[in-house]
Amino acid sequence: MPANPLGVALRSRRAGHHTLAWARPDLRAPENFALTSPAFDHEAPIPGKYRGRLLRANVSPALTWTPPPAGAAELVLIAQDPDVPIGKPATHALTLGISPALDGIPENALAHPSSVPGLRHGKGALGRRGWAGPMPIRSHGPHSYVFQLFALDQSPALPDGFTLDQVIAAVAGHVIGRARLDGTYEIR
C-alpha cells in the first residue's frame, strides 16, 4: 500500500512523552510496583487484536501488576499515546475504581461497561468511554501507548462521565506509587 501523504507530512509532529500524565510533577511518586501484560512485552508491539476499531468493539489487553504499596486505597489507570501530531496525548483508557487487592484485570476488562466490578471509565479518545485501541495515522511511524497505573492513598469522588482533567485534579497529591508499561503500534 502506498504511503499516506498526511502521515508522512506529520512524521516530525508529536505531542511528546513530556505531555503524559506520568510526567506531571503533581503525579510523581516512587515506581514501587510493576505493570505487565501477557499480550506484549514492555516497549514491544501491541498485537493487532487490540487495535482500534471505529465501528466495532475494541478489545483491551489483559494487564497484571505486582502488589501496590501499603496504604493504597485505589488504583487508577491512564493509557495515552504521546505520539499523536497534536499538542497533547490521546487518552485511550481512563479507569477508576481498580481495587488494590487485585493483581490484574483480564482481557477486555476495559470495555464499557466493565466485566470487573467497581471499574468506572471516564471519557477518552473522541469522547469514548472504555478502551479505544491504537489507531495511528497510517505512515506516521510507530506510536507509543503508555499504560500508567497510579496507586492512591484515597479514592477520588468523581461523577460519571469524568474527564482526564478532573481525574488529575482529584488525584494530585494522593499518588503513593506508580507503575508503567509501554507498547507500540504502527500502521505502515
Secondary structure in CASP SS format (residue, H / E / C, confidence):
PFRMAT SS
TARGET T0000
AUTHOR 0000-0000-0000
METHOD secondary structure of the structure
MODEL  1
M C 1.00
P C 1.00
A C 1.00
N C 1.00
P H 1.00
L H 1.00
G H 1.00
V H 1.00
A H 1.00
L C 1.00
R C 1.00
S C 1.00
R C 1.00
R C 1.00
A C 1.00
G C 1.00
H H 1.00
H H 1.00
T H 1.00
L C 1.00
A H 1.00
W H 1.00
A H 1.00
R C 1.00
P H 1.00
D H 1.00
L H 1.00
R C 1.00
A C 1.00
P C 1.00
E C 1.00
N C 1.00
F C 1.00
A C 1.00
L E 1.00
T E 1.00
S C 1.00
P C 1.00
A C 1.00
F C 1.00
D C 1.00
H C 1.00
E C 1.00
A E 1.00
P E 1.00
I C 1.00
P C 1.00
G H 1.00
K H 1.00
Y H 1.00
R C 1.00
G C 1.00
R C 1.00
L C 1.00
L C 1.00
R C 1.00
A C 1.00
N C 1.00
V C 1.00
S C 1.00
P C 1.00
A C 1.00
L E 1.00
T E 1.00
W E 1.00
T C 1.00
P C 1.00
P C 1.00
P C 1.00
A C 1.00
G C 1.00
A C 1.00
A C 1.00
E E 1.00
L E 1.00
V E 1.00
L E 1.00
I E 1.00
A E 1.00
Q E 1.00
D E 1.00
P C 1.00
D C 1.00
V C 1.00
P C 1.00
I C 1.00
G C 1.00
K C 1.00
P C 1.00
A E 1.00
T E 1.00
H E 1.00
A E 1.00
L E 1.00
T E 1.00
L E 1.00
G E 1.00
I E 1.00
S C 1.00
P C 1.00
A C 1.00
L C 1.00
D C 1.00
G E 1.00
I E 1.00
P C 1.00
E C 1.00
N C 1.00
A C 1.00
L C 1.00
A C 1.00
H C 1.00
P C 1.00
S C 1.00
S C 1.00
V C 1.00
P C 1.00
G C 1.00
L C 1.00
R E 1.00
H E 1.00
G C 1.00
K E 1.00
G C 1.00
A H 1.00
L H 1.00
G H 1.00
R C 1.00
R E 1.00
G C 1.00
W C 1.00
A C 1.00
G C 1.00
P C 1.00
M C 1.00
P C 1.00
I C 1.00
R C 1.00
S C 1.00
H C 1.00
G C 1.00
P C 1.00
H E 1.00
S E 1.00
Y E 1.00
V E 1.00
F E 1.00
Q E 1.00
L E 1.00
F E 1.00
A E 1.00
L E 1.00
D C 1.00
Q C 1.00
S C 1.00
P C 1.00
A C 1.00
L C 1.00
P C 1.00
D C 1.00
G C 1.00
F C 1.00
T C 1.00
L H 1.00
D H 1.00
Q H 1.00
V H 1.00
I H 1.00
A H 1.00
A H 1.00
V H 1.00
A C 1.00
G C 1.00
H C 1.00
V E 1.00
I E 1.00
G E 1.00
R E 1.00
A E 1.00
R E 1.00
L E 1.00
D E 1.00
G E 1.00
T E 1.00
Y E 1.00
E C 1.00
I C 1.00
R C 1.00
END
